Amino acid sequence: MNMSYKKGVLFDMDGTLINTYENINFRQALNELKSVQKSLILKILASRVKSFADLETKIKEEVEDPLEAQELIQRISEFLVEHYDNTTLKKEALSFLTYLKQRDYKICLCTNNATDVVNHILEKKQLVSYFDYVITSQQVNKAKPDPQMYLMALHEIALSAQHCVVFEDTESGVQAAQNAGIDVIAVSEKEKKKFADCHMIIRDFSDERLYDLF
């Protein structure tokens, strides 16, 4: 990967910048809502939702009363916000974001999470100023592994795929970035075979190789 012409850095959020579940734990969120019918929980989980937008759509399909559906969506969102209040950033993530900002990289956040939840996290963790653009699952028609989110990010920051790098922690995220034609650095506790075709695998942002690369 030739970094001499890289101008943009795109980050996933959950598991990449923040120490959360590998994906949003919708099962826990639904189970915490004791009044939700078990049959509804099973239907939603069986549909294998990949993003908050998917979850929102599925609830609206399964819950007959629109007001009841919206209330449930809101309650799940509030549960997730509370969960994220207790999470921490990946080691040296803030330092690396500061470093990239100082070097005038365009920085974008691309996440399958919900817009309200993401906005809350960015404010809570004091990250708002680091990102030139933020894209959530509620702004696209298809969540990762579809490349739509990353293609939108390229458009919004006015850069081509070859001028950008993506940081991701899941197979679906890596696939989305690669399908958009963007080089990927995987964030993983272990160097897994599933990330073998990524340019680099890091445990966190304390990896000194990043500062040699960027």
Disulfide bonds with the S-S distance in Angstrom:
none
